[in-house]
Amino acid sequence: MMATVEQWHQQQLISDLDMHFARLIARLSENQSESVLTACLVSKATAEGHTCIDLHQLAGKFLMGTAVPAPVYESWFQALHSSPVVGAPGLFTPLILTASGNVFLHRYWQYEAQLAGDLLERAQPVEAININRLKQQLDTLFPPTAKRIECDWQKVAAAVAAMRRLAIISGGPGTGKTTTVVRILALLMQQSDRPLRIRLAAPTGKAAARMIESIQKAKVSLPVSDTLRAHIPEQAETLHRLLGSRLHTHQFRYHKNNPLPLDVLIVDEASMIDLSMMTRLVKALPQHARLILLGDKDQLSSVEAGSVMRDICLGADHYTEHFRRQLTEATGETIATRPAESAVAARTADSVVLLKESHRFASGSDIGQLAHAVNQGEWAAAMNVLTTGIAGEIHVSQPPVSGITAYLMRQLPTYLETYLQALRAEAPVEQLFMHFERFRVLCALREGPFGVQAVNTLIENHLMEGISKQGPWYHGRPIMIHENNPELGLFNGDVGIAKCNQEGEVQVCFTGQSGEIRGVSPLRLPAHSSAYAMTIHKSQGSEFDHVLIILPDKTVAILSRELLYTGITRARQQVSLLASTKVLEAAIKTPIQRNSGLAQKLADASSDSG
């Protein structure tokens, strides 16, 4: 089997890491072929975002697109069961095999077990809640609206956050997650007999900045006293900054034995958080603290392994009857619920709320209808929006046979017009940020003719003519940071714009939490690249007036309905799509399937969480 793994490596079907891990397992297992094969497959799967492989899915099938078949399930399972490098849950072996036929790297099984145990412990009701007092406060914070809706889910979300130490609030764009959170903060402050230590965080600097902006706007109309309003925090930070990331290590200042000094933690864009980070984050919370996670379960999952937000939200709309009655009493809302169809995630179901009404997109909005159709995998409905939309919100172009250069050179000067004008006028960097955030190119791929690198190069070579350049730098060059650097206060996903003075001195400017501009020498920057175009993955946590989404000219593994949905919902006003009908159909019909054991662990008793 090791010879086969070496061949796969030569064919670039697996990575260096996959091959070296397989070699290690070969030595430890005395070249047991099933263990070597499994090690290679699990390593590859983890790099692709899964936390485990399912032997049932692979057994008897050809692997890696080759003529090499996997063993049949029974013999494969028995061989692993007897292997010295494979153990049952709770044992300390490189690979963990569950009774259901899932195989994990030990580290990822341990992450899931720890996270499930911590979430289950936190998903407990708060003691001594005065329901009558809570109802009065909720009625003040969420007064009835003229528009009749079936249920005020924002009000329900606030009640859940008050009644439990764990609340997961999921909703699509414009469903009012931030508005709800501001009211939740006011509610928790009213409920507490002492000042609360509240922290706000997000996975990226851009998401944190958007969170600050949204909270500042939402506070204005909050129906509370000026004193209470003034105490609602407006500062948000990245998760790495919150936990105290240590330079050049994977360690954090705050952890189980040195918990974060807070009473309430609110985390936005939680769908972007991978399993490892979520485990560390929850482990670093003091026992009494409340955790409120905001996000969209239907967006792309994290780049790294895990689909935490989606796994937790499997219990949505399955409230226990006792808790449903409590919610109805506290909110006055008719809360429809249904018994859980399975035990999966039911133990955290009372902590999950789905916000279901979008306030950003009107009922007739092309963007809203397209996003819904894509999210549901409804190809016919999506095509109907694309072909009959009359609001001018969506424009679709087929990729030219000759390539996309001519198309981009024809369209981008218009899309980037205000930014290009500001550049040529040598506008202050504050204005450049304002204009730059109005439009963005979003690509499915990083490399290739339809990828981020090619589009950024094309823009700089053709559209930046006439802009004075100092080597790779010029006034207005936008860049995105790709590595965390706590010393500089720069984190993966942060966007900066270069400012060049008449003497040729260059500073790359970044916007601080309070809106202040700070400059950093290009020589000190961590890994970065130009940012006219960015991957759809990197765009999570951002919003733009107009996005141009570029899909490849043929179907590739990365295309999915979640990818397309995420790209579409980055737009406030207009979406342009450069994609063939065939590729669009394939993306909409292909949901992401990530193998994970977290949902099942959340359903289990967690006695094996370790």
Secondary structure, 3 states (H helix, E strand, C coil): CHHHHHHHHHCCCCCHHHHHHHHHHHHHCCCCHHHHHHHHHHHHHHHCCCCCEEHHHHCCCECCCCCCECCCHHHHHHHHHCCCCEECCCCCCCEEECCCCEEEEHHHHHHHHHHHHHHHHHCCECCCCCHHHHHHHHHHHCCCCCCCCCCCHHHHHHHHHHHECEEEEEECCCCCHHHHHHHHHHHHHHHCCCCCCEEEEECCHHHHHHHHHHHHHHHHCCCCCHHHHHCCCCCEEEHHHHHCECCCCCCECCECCECCCCCEEEECCHHHCCHHHHHHHHHCCCCCCEEEEEECCCCCCCCCCCCHHHHHHHHCCCCCHHHHHHHHHHHCCCCCCCCCCCCCCHHHHHHEEEECCCCCCCCCCHHHHHHHHHHCCCHHHHHHHHHHCCCCCEEEECCCCCCCHHHHHHHHHHHCHHHHHHHHCCCCHHHHHHHHCCEEEEECCCCCCCCHHHHHHHHHHHCCCCCCEECCEECCCEEEECCCECCCCECCCCEEEEEECCCCCEEEEEECCCCCEEEECHHHCCCEEECCEEEHHHHCCCCEEEEEEECCCCCCCCCCHHHHHHHHCCEEEEEEEECCHHHHHHHHCCCCCCCCCHHHHHHCCCCCCC
